[in-house]
Amino acid sequence: MPGTLVQESSKNFFSIVKYLDLLEVNFDYINFINAIKEKTEDSLIWFSNFVWSNSIKNINDELNLPKPIFEIHWLSFSPIEKYFYQKTRKLYTIKISDIINKNNSALMKKLMDVDRNTKLDVVGDILTLLEACVVPLIHGKCMLKINGTFSLLDSLDNRIIKCRAECNELLNQCAKNLKKLAEVYMFVPDGDGKDFEKYIILLMDIISDTYKKQSLTIGTDYEIIELVYKFMSLLKENTSLGTKHPVYNISYFEKTIQNLESSILNVHSNNILQDQHMLQQKLAQTNSITEEINSLRHNDWWIDMLQCISSPSDFLTEVKTIIECNRKACIPNIVNQFRLKSISDINVTLTDWLTNIIITRNKVLSMYKTLDINSNGNNIKFGCTTAICTIRNQCLFCQFGCELCYYKKILINNNIENLDEDIMKNLTESNREQTISQHEILLRSLILCETNNSVTDDYIQIATKRMEILNVLSSEFLNLWKLWLSLDAYKMARQQLIKAKSTITIDEVLANIKNPRRSTKIKKMSDNIEITNFLRQYLSTLRPTILDYSNKFKTKYESLVYLKALPHIIKTSPIFCSCHGCDADINEHVILYCGHTICSKCLIQAYGNSNSIYLNCPKCRSSNLMENMECVKLYREFGDNLIGSYSIKLESIVSKLKKVIALDKCSKVIIFSSFEKSLDCLSSALRLNSIHFMRLNIGCFNSTTVLNNFQNSENITTILINYNIGLNNLKLNFATRVFFMEPIMDKSFENQIVDNIRSKQTKPTYVHHFIIKDSIEEKISNTFTNDDPSLGIDVTLGQLSELLISETDLQTD
């Protein structure tokens, strides 16, 4: 059959010669070989495509295959898409013009004869423009966010969270720099107080309740107290400023500090009251069984069980294994630590442990009662009476804490270094397995030992009741520990408040000015005049920084307020879908990061021919990154059956695919593209529109398996394939339709794909091309046609250049 050999090996020299020999013409082998001797590879490529394109007609006729049905879908850019495409085209047109000017003599050369760098530049720019026809590019790099974009209301929650985080960051930076300013002002005062007046106003603004309502903070309460206290100290020193401006009343700042202190201490006081109430209830329970608790130290309730152990070594080995399962590496196993070998060793160890528990408990409770008496019922006075205690000079509260820690060490498992609230919430008298100490494991193992069959049930019942007392002591300790944590937190809060209101030294101010270049200079400064000059120089850079952060925060805060008010605005305003730049009603618009929307005309007017990465909002004047804006369409050119906004090409492909599936649920559609990003965008669109599909990616080692799974699947109707995977030896004849996302310059390659799909078909194969008008796609479609399939191989540098630098391509709106 003509062309069969070439079909099996399109670049095989013997196949080409064999094909020419089959033709009913006089064929001169010698002249043919001499003609292609110098350019064997290029000639083989040309002949293989020529043979394929000419012989395939004969093959199709002999197989009686139905002719393919071609459909070209002509599409037009939306205004915003067209604007960004034209900017991208102009960017690359200028670049190509420079390349052509440098290689003017090579215009008539075939592309395969041009040097590698020039070839890559020209072809790379064409591919970029083809990719920009799928989703418009910003600055020729980043894709415009249009794939799957929904309305502003759909993405409102995420926008509010991001905007609030940015507001918090700006507010915190502003507060930190104000703190530095106040510290420097303590040693370099402002002469007339004019600048200081601005920062007082700014401070009063950021500590007001206005921003708290929007869940904005400038740090912890301690940090706010420290900031306010520093400015209040400056006001006390600069009495003239307070006289000129009564609004800067020192009492306002004093009241602010008092309110913050009260809110901090009240939280801890409430926790203390609650924890002490729970402890009193537990102590009332343990006081009723004081005798039983004190009797734990006597071994009469477990000594008989110890005597019944037939093999102490086996018993200790088993206990050691149990302990090892829950032991930390840094904590010794008591079997090894106390060198337990005999029954006597076990008796001494358990007796000492239980005795130590009772003695330590009585000491802890005694110290607690002393604290309770000294406080006269005021639980807040439980806290440390001095700001800082030393090891040699500890207050009663600190002594109580040390004794309680020792009690924890002997009663509770040493694996637990910190008993936090999460652990304590889950602990009860009946659920305290994770707090059992190694000694208690030893005692439990003794009572539950299987060799103690001679022990009576009454004896075991007595031992079980004594073990329950240990549970009660553990619960009592947990209440004591929780109260101590609350008291310690109150103590730490008081110390932090004292620190927040402490006076800073000049050395601390210089240490807070972190600048590696100036660190050496700061160390050498000893003269007060030199230090003052340095601090004045630092002030000159700090002041504009504060104002810059303040202005940015106010702009971002306006955006936050607007975003939070949007649901109400949309609900009450019938003309919400209007441009914030010109108030015109809009169908297609761009949502800026600040939340405001602008139409295509305002976008072009505001951005114009600029190559800046920022776009100023016409409403709030905030600077928005171009990459963060999103394009939304309120109209549907192909019907309202799509979910989300898409570029015109993706919208057309998804809409056509939905119609095909609606007509025939068993249809198999192959969508081809040479761009991974285009297939990524299409994949996202298909998922959002609930279209099941598969994808054959570059580097897939089981392409045949993927295609077989797709062919046999009843639910999956679509598969996405990149041209660059290599289509040789892949059978595609199960498909009923093929979509080409962009035109192909090598028409012989396209024909091979179509004929591969047509083989063994009894029904016509539908071939769909999606072409954007007034773009490089239209020029490629008109230039490279099936009338001359070899043109894709013989294309010259000049022909490719015409695709980019013609007058039509240079026009911009």
KEROTOR-741800 format. One record per residue (C-alpha): residue in one letter; x negated, y, z negated. Coordinates in steps of 0.2 Angstrom, whole numbers, padded with zeros to 4 digits, always signed. Each point is the difference from the previous one (the first is absolute). Last residue first. Layout:
AXYZ...
END
This chain:
D+0031+0253-0106T-0016-0007+0007Q-0006-0003+0017L-0017-0008+0003D+0007-0016+0005T+0010+0008+0015E-0016+0008+0006S-0009-0017+0002I-0014-0004-0013L+0005-0016-0008L+0007-0012+0013E-0011+0008+0013S-0015-0005-0010L+0004-0019+0003Q+0001+0003+0019G-0017+0009-0001L-0009-0014-0010T+0006-0012+0013V+0012-0014+0000D-0005-0016+0009I+0007-0012-0014G+0017+0008-0003L+0001+0004+0019S+0000-0019+0004P+0019-0001-0003D+0003+0012+0015D+0019+0001+0003N+0003-0007-0018T-0003+0017-0006F-0014+0010-0009T+0002+0019+0004N+0019+0002-0004S+0000-0010-0016I-0017+0008-0006K+0007+0017+0003E+0016-0004-0009E-0010-0006-0015I-0011+0015+0000S+0015+0010-0005D+0014+0010+0009K+0012-0014-0002I-0003-0014-0013I+0001-0018+0007F+0007-0015-0008H-0002-0015+0012H+0012-0015-0001V-0002-0016+0009Y+0015-0011+0001T-0004-0018+0005P+0013-0008+0012K+0007-0017-0005T-0007-0017+0004Q-0017+0003-0008K-0014-0013+0002S-0012+0014+0003R+0007+0017-0002I-0009+0004-0016N-0017-0004+0008D+0005+0010+0015V+0004+0015-0011I-0017-0001-0009Q-0009-0002+0017N+0009+0014+0007E-0006+0012-0014F-0018-0006+0003S+0002+0004+0018K+0007+0017-0004D-0016+0005-0009M+0005+0018-0005I+0013-0007-0013P+0015+0011-0005E+0004+0001-0019M+0012-0009-0011F+0002-0014+0012F+0016-0010-0004V+0002-0018+0006R+0016-0010+0001T+0006-0018+0001A-0015-0007-0008F-0004-0019+0000N-0012+0001+0014L-0013+0008-0011K-0014-0014+0000L-0016+0006-0006N-0016-0007+0010N-0006+0018+0003L+0009+0014-0009G-0015+0007-0009I+0003+0008-0017N-0002+0018+0008Y+0017+0001+0007N+0008+0001-0017I+0015-0010-0003L+0016+0003-0009I+0013-0014-0001T+0019+0002+0000T+0015-0011-0002I-0003-0008-0017N+0015-0009-0007E+0000-0016+0011S-0018-0004-0002N-0007-0012+0013Q-0008+0012+0012F-0007+0011-0015N-0008-0016-0008N-0008-0005+0017L-0007+0017+0002V-0007+0001-0017T-0008-0018+0003T-0007+0005+0016S-0008+0016-0007N-0009-0010-0014F-0016+0009-0002C+0008+0018-0001G-0014+0012+0002I+0011+0014+0007N+0017-0002-0006L+0015-0010+0006R+0015+0007-0009M+0017-0008-0004F+0017+0008-0001H+0017+0001-0010I+0009+0016+0004S+0007+0007-0016N+0000+0019+0005L-0013+0005-0013R-0011-0016+0005L+0001+0005+0018A-0005+0018-0003S-0015-0006-0010S-0006-0012+0013L+0002+0013+0013C-0012+0012-0010D-0013-0014-0002L+0002-0005+0018S-0005+0018+0005K-0014-0001-0013E-0007-0016+0008F-0001+0008+0017S+0000-0011+0017S+0019-0003+0000F+0011-0014+0005I+0017-0004-0006I+0006-0018+0003V+0019-0003-0001K+0009-0017-0003S+0019+0000+0002C+0010-0012-0011K+0010+0014-0007D+0006+0005+0017L+0010+0016+0002A-0003+0007-0017I-0018-0005+0001V-0002+0010+0016K+0009+0015-0007K-0011+0000-0016L-0016-0001+0011K+0006+0015+0010S+0002+0010-0015V-0016-0005-0008I-0010+0004+0017S+0009+0017+0002E-0003+0005-0018L-0018-0005+0001K-0002+0010+0015I+0009+0016-0006S-0009+0000-0016Y+0009-0006-0015S+0012+0005-0013G+0008-0013-0012I+0013-0014+0002L+0006-0001+0018N+0018-0004+0006D+0004+0019+0003G-0002-0001+0019F-0014+0002+0012E-0004+0018-0002R+0004+0000-0018Y+0001+0017-0009L-0005+0005-0018K-0019-0003+0004V-0013+0002-0013C-0018+0004+0001E-0011-0002-0015M-0014+0012-0007N-0014-0007-0010E-0013-0001+0014M+0002+0019+0004L-0005+0004-0018N+0011+0013-0008S-0005+0017-0006S+0014+0009-0009R+0008+0015+0007C+0017-0004-0008K+0011+0002+0015P-0011+0001+0015C-0010-0015-0006N-0018+0003+0004L-0008-0015+0011Y-0016-0007-0005I-0013-0011+0010S-0004+0015+0011N-0002-0003+0019S+0011+0015+0004N+0008+0001+0017G+0017+0005-0008Y+0002-0005-0018A+0013+0012-0006Q+0008+0003+0017I+0000-0018+0006L+0007-0006-0017C+0013+0014+0001K+0006-0006+0017S+0000-0018-0005C+0011+0003-0015I-0006+0002-0018T+0004-0009-0016H-0004+0004-0018G-0005-0014-0012C-0018+0007-0005Y-0008-0014+0010L+0008+0006+0016I+0015-0008+0008V+0000+0002+0018H+0016+0002+0011E+0011-0008+0013N+0018+0004+0000I-0001+0018-0006D+0012+0014-0004A-0009+0017+0000D-0005+0008-0017C-0016+0007+0009G-0014-0006-0012H+0009-0011-0012C+0008-0009+0015S+0018-0007-0003C+0006-0016-0005F+0008+0007-0016I+0014+0008+0009P+0014-0008-0010S-0007+0006-0016T+0008-0008-0016K-0007-0018+0000I-0016+0005+0009I-0004+0013-0013H+0005-0011-0015P-0012-0014+0007L-0013+0013+0004A-0002+0008-0018K-0014-0012-0005L-0009+0003+0016Y+0002+0019-0002V-0007+0000-0018L-0015-0010+0005S-0003+0011+0015E+0000+0015-0011Y-0012-0008-0012K-0012-0003+0015T-0001+0018+0003K-0001+0005-0018F-0014-0013-0002K-0010+0006+0014N+0001+0018-0006S-0006-0005-0018Y-0014-0011+0007D-0006+0014+0010L+0002+0012-0014I-0010-0011-0012T-0014-0002+0013P-0001+0018+0003R-0004+0003-0018L-0012-0014-0002T-0013+0006+0012S-0002+0017-0007L+0001-0007-0017Y-0016-0011+0003Q-0009+0016+0004R+0006+0008-0016L-0006-0016-0009F-0017+0001+0007N-0002+0019-0004T+0005-0004-0018I-0012-0014-0002E-0014+0011+0007I+0005+0014-0012N+0000-0012-0015D-0018-0006+0004S-0003-0019-0002M+0004-0006+0018K-0012-0014+0005K+0013-0014-0003I+0013+0010+0011K-0012+0002+0014T-0004-0019+0001S+0019-0004+0000R+0003+0013+0013R-0001-0011+0016P+0009-0014-0009N+0015+0011-0004K+0011-0005-0014I+0005+0015-0010N+0007-0010-0015A-0018-0001-0008L-0001+0019+0001V+0016+0002-0009E-0006-0013-0013D-0016+0010-0003I+0009+0016-0002T+0011-0008-0014I+0018-0004+0000T+0012+0004-0015S+0011-0014-0005K+0019+0000+0003A+0000-0016+0011K-0012-0009-0012I+0012+0003-0015L+0014-0006+0011Q-0010-0015+0005Q-0003-0004-0019R+0018+0001-0004A+0005-0011+0014M-0013-0013-0006K+0007+0000-0017Y+0018-0003+0007A-0007-0014+0011D-0008-0007-0016L+0017+0001-0009S+0009-0009+0015L-0014-0013+0000W+0002-0003-0019L+0018-0002+0002K-0002-0013+0013W-0013-0009-0010L+0011-0001-0016N+0014-0007+0011L-0011-0013+0008F-0007-0005-0017E+0018-0003-0007S+0003-0011+0015S-0016-0010-0003L+0005-0002-0018V+0017-0007+0005N-0008-0012+0012L-0012-0006-0014I+0015-0002-0011E+0007-0012+0014M-0016-0010-0003R+0005-0002-0018K+0017-0007+0005T-0008-0012+0012A-0011-0007-0014I+0015-0003-0011Q+0009-0009+0014I-0016-0011+0003Y+0000-0005-0018D+0018-0004+0000D-0002-0011+0015T-0013-0010-0009V-0019-0001+0006S-0005-0018+0005N+0002+0004+0018N-0014+0013-0001T-0009-0008+0015E+0010+0010+0012C-0007+0017-0006L+0014+0013+0000I-0004+0007-0017L-0019+0000+0003S+0002+0007+0017R+0010+0015-0007L-0014+0003-0013L-0014+0000+0013I+0011+0011+0012E+0002+0012-0015H-0018+0001-0003Q-0003+0004+0019S+0012+0015-0001I+0018+0000+0007T+0004+0016+0009Q+0004-0007+0017E+0013-0012-0007R+0010+0013-0009N+0017-0004+0005S+0011-0006-0015E-0005+0015-0012T+0001+0012+0015L-0012+0007+0013N+0005+0006+0017K+0001+0018-0006M-0017-0001-0008I-0009-0005+0016D+0007+0014+0010E-0004+0012-0015D-0018-0003+0000L-0009-0012-0011N-0018+0003+0005E-0014-0013-0002I+0011-0015+0001N-0012-0015+0002N-0002+0002-0019N+0016-0009-0003I+0009+0008-0014L-0001-0002-0019I-0019+0001-0003K-0004+0014+0012K+0017+0009-0003Y-0004+0001-0018Y-0017+0008+0004C+0009+0013+0011L+0012+0004-0014E-0014+0003-0012C-0008+0012+0012G+0017+0009+0003F+0003+0002-0019Q-0017+0007-0002C+0004+0013+0014F+0016+0004-0009L-0009+0002-0017C-0012+0013+0007Q-0018-0006+0005N-0016+0008-0006R-0014-0013+0003I+0007-0005+0017T+0004+0017+0005C+0017+0008+0002I+0004+0014+0012A+0015+0013-0001T+0004-0004-0018T+0016-0005-0008C+0002-0015+0012G+0019-0004+0003F+0011-0006-0013K+0005+0018-0003I+0012-0003+0015N+0009-0013-0010N+0006+0013-0013G+0008-0011-0014N-0012+0007-0013S-0015-0003+0011N-0011-0005-0014I+0013-0014-0005D+0001-0007+0017L-0019+0000+0002T-0002-0009-0017K+0013-0013+0006Y-0010-0003+0016M-0016-0002-0010S+0009-0014-0011L+0007-0008+0015V-0017-0001+0008K-0008-0007-0015N+0014-0013-0003R-0002-0006+0018T-0019-0001-0002I+0001-0011-0015I+0014-0011+0008I-0009-0002+0017N-0017-0004-0009T+0008-0014-0010L+0007-0008+0016W-0017+0001+0008D-0010-0006-0015T+0012-0015-0002L+0000-0004+0019T-0019+0000+0001V-0003-0010-0017N+0013-0014+0005I-0007-0002+0018D-0018-0001-0007S+0006-0013-0013I+0008-0011+0014S-0017-0001+0009K-0009+0008+0014L+0004+0018+0002R-0015+0010+0004F+0007+0017-0005Q-0003+0008+0016N+0001-0016+0010V+0017-0005-0005I+0004+0018-0001N-0003+0003+0018P-0010+0015+0003I+0008+0016+0008C-0010+0008+0015A+0006-0013+0012K+0018+0003-0004R+0010-0015-0007N+0017-0006+0006C-0004-0017+0008E-0015-0002-0012I+0011+0000-0015I+0009-0015+0006T-0016-0010+0004K-0007+0004-0017V+0015-0006-0009E-0001-0017+0010T-0019-0001-0005L+0005+0004-0018F+0012-0015+0000D-0012-0012+0008S-0013+0005-0013P+0012-0001-0015S+0005-0018+0004S+0013-0008-0011I+0009+0017-0005C+0011-0004-0014Q-0010+0010-0013L+0004+0016+0010M+0018-0003+0000D-0001-0002-0019I-0009+0017-0001W+0014+0009+0009W+0012+0007-0013D-0012-0001-0015N-0013+0011+0009H+0004+0015-0010R-0002+0017+0009L+0017-0001+0007S+0007+0002-0018N-0001+0019+0001I+0012+0000+0015E+0013-0011-0010E-0001+0011-0015T+0002+0016+0010I+0016-0007+0009S+0012+0014-0004N-0014+0013+0003T-0001-0007+0018Q+0017+0005+0005A+0000+0018-0008L-0017+0002+0008K+0008-0004+0017Q+0014+0013-0002Q-0013+0013-0006L-0011-0003+0015M+0015+0003+0012H+0003+0017-0008Q-0019+0004+0001D+0000-0003+0018Q+0015+0011+0004L-0006+0014-0011I-0018-0001+0008N+0007+0000+0017N+0010+0015-0004S-0015+0009-0007H-0010-0004+0016V+0013+0008+0011N+0002+0014-0011L-0019+0004+0000I-0001+0003+0019S+0017+0010+0001S-0005+0010-0015E-0017+0004+0007L+0007+0005+0017N+0013+0012-0008Q-0013+0007-0011I-0012+0004+0015T+0014+0008+0009K+0005+0010-0015E-0018+0006-0002F+0000+0005+0019Y+0016+0010-0002S-0007+0008-0016I-0015+0007+0009N+0012+0011+0010Y-0005+0003+0018V+0016+0008+0004P-0005+0014-0011H-0012+0006+0014K-0010+0015-0004T-0002-0005-0019G-0004-0019+0004L-0014+0006+0012S-0007+0012-0013T-0001-0015-0013N-0013-0009+0010E-0007-0011-0013K+0017-0007-0005L+0004-0002+0019L-0016-0010+0002S+0005-0011-0014M+0018-0003+0008F-0009-0004+0017K-0010-0014-0009Y+0015-0006-0009V+0011-0002+0015L-0013-0011+0009E-0004-0011-0015I+0019-0002-0003I+0003-0004+0018E-0014-0013-0001Y+0007-0008-0016D+0017-0001+0008T-0007-0010+0014G-0003+0007+0017I+0007+0014+0011T+0017-0009+0002L+0014+0000+0013S+0016-0010-0002Q+0010+0013+0010K+0008+0006-0016K-0017+0002-0008Y-0005+0012+0014T+0013+0013-0006D-0003-0003-0019S-0014+0012+0000I-0018-0005-0003I-0005+0004+0019D+0008+0017+0000M-0007+0006-0017L-0017-0005+0006L+0001+0009+0017I+0006+0016-0009I-0015-0001-0012Y-0011-0003+0015K+0005+0016+0009E-0002+0010-0016F-0018-0006-0002D-0004+0007+0017K+0006+0017-0006G-0008-0001-0017D-0010+0016+0002G-0017-0008-0006D+0003-0018+0003P-0010-0009-0014V-0015-0011+0004F-0002-0012-0015M+0018-0004-0004Y+0004+0003+0018V-0010-0015+0005E+0011-0012-0010A+0016+0009+0006L-0006-0003+0018K-0004-0018-0003K+0017-0003-0007L+0008+0009+0015N-0010-0011+0011K+0007-0015-0008A+0018+0007+0001C-0001+0004+0019Q-0007-0018+0003N+0014-0007-0010L+0013+0010+0010L-0007-0005+0016E+0000-0019-0004N+0017+0001-0007C+0007+0009+0015E-0009-0013+0011A+0009-0014-0010R+0016+0008+0001C-0001+0002+0019K-0005-0019+0002I+0015-0005-0011I+0012+0012+0009R-0005-0006+0017N+0002-0018-0005D+0018+0004-0006L+0004+0010+0016S-0004-0013+0013D+0018-0005+0005L+0005+0019-0003L-0013+0006+0013S+0008-0011+0013F-0008-0016+0006T-0017-0003+0009G-0002-0017+0007N-0014+0005+0012I+0000+0019+0000K-0016+0004-0010L-0010+0007+0013M-0015-0011+0004C-0017+0006-0006K-0014+0002+0013G+0003+0011+0015H+0001+0015-0011I+0017-0007-0005L+0006-0014+0011P+0017-0003+0007V+0006-0018-0001V+0002-0011+0015C-0006+0013+0013A-0015+0004-0011E-0006-0018+0003L-0001+0003+0018L-0009+0016-0003T-0013-0009-0011L-0002-0013+0014I-0003+0013+0013D-0013+0008-0012G-0009-0017-0003V+0000-0003+0019V-0009+0016+0003D-0012-0001-0014L-0004-0019+0002K-0004+0002+0018T-0011+0015-0003N-0010-0009-0013R-0001-0016+0011D-0007+0008+0015V+0011+0000+0016D+0000-0015+0011M+0015-0009-0007L+0010+0016+0001K-0003+0000+0019K-0010+0015+0006M+0008+0014+0008L+0000+0012-0015A-0019-0004-0003S-0007+0015+0007N+0010+0011-0012N-0007-0008-0015K-0004+0014-0012N+0016+0010+0006I+0010-0016-0001I-0005-0002-0019D+0004+0018-0004S+0017-0002+0008I+0003-0015-0009K-0002+0009-0017I+0012+0014+0005T+0013-0013+0006Y-0002-0009-0017L+0005+0015-0010K+0013+0005+0012R+0008-0017+0000T+0001+0000-0019K+0008+0017-0001Q+0012-0005+0014Y+0005-0016-0010F+0002+0010-0016Y+0012+0012+0009K+0009-0014+0010E+0004-0010-0016I+0007+0016-0008P+0011+0004+0015S+0006-0018+0002F-0010-0009+0014S+0009-0007+0015L+0003-0018+0005W+0001-0009+0016H+0005-0018-0003I-0007-0010+0015E+0009-0017+0003F-0007-0013+0011I+0009-0016+0004P-0011-0015+0004K+0003-0011+0015P+0006-0017-0003L-0013-0014+0002N+0002-0011+0016L-0016-0009-0004E-0006+0001+0018D+0005+0018+0001N-0008+0004-0017I-0016-0008+0005N-0001+0009+0017K+0003+0017-0008I-0013-0005-0013S-0013-0003+0014N-0002+0019+0004S-0001+0007-0018W-0011-0014-0006V-0012+0000+0014F-0003+0019-0001N-0002-0001-0019S-0013-0014+0002F-0008+0009+0014W-0002+0016-0010I-0007-0009-0015L-0012-0010+0011S-0006+0015+0009D-0004+0009-0017E-0010-0015-0006T-0009-0004+0016K-0006+0017+0004E-0016-0002+0009K+0004-0017+0009I+0018+0005+0004A-0003+0004+0019N-0013-0014+0002I+0012-0013-0007F+0014+0006+0012N-0012+0000+0015I-0006-0018-0003Y+0018-0007-0003D+0007+0007+0017F+0019-0004-0001N+0010-0002+0016V+0018+0002-0005E+0014-0012-0006L-0003+0003-0018L-0005-0015-0010D-0018+0005+0001L+0003+0017-0008Y+0008-0010-0015K-0015-0011-0001V-0012+0014+0000I+0010+0009-0014S+0001-0016-0010F-0019-0004+0002F-0004+0017-0007N+0010-0002-0016K+0006+0016-0007S+0019-0004+0001S-0003-0018-0007E+0017-0009-0002Q+0010+0013+0010V-0014+0000+0013L+0002-0018+0003T+0018+0001+0002G-0001+0015+0012P+0007-0009+0015M+0008-0017-0005
END
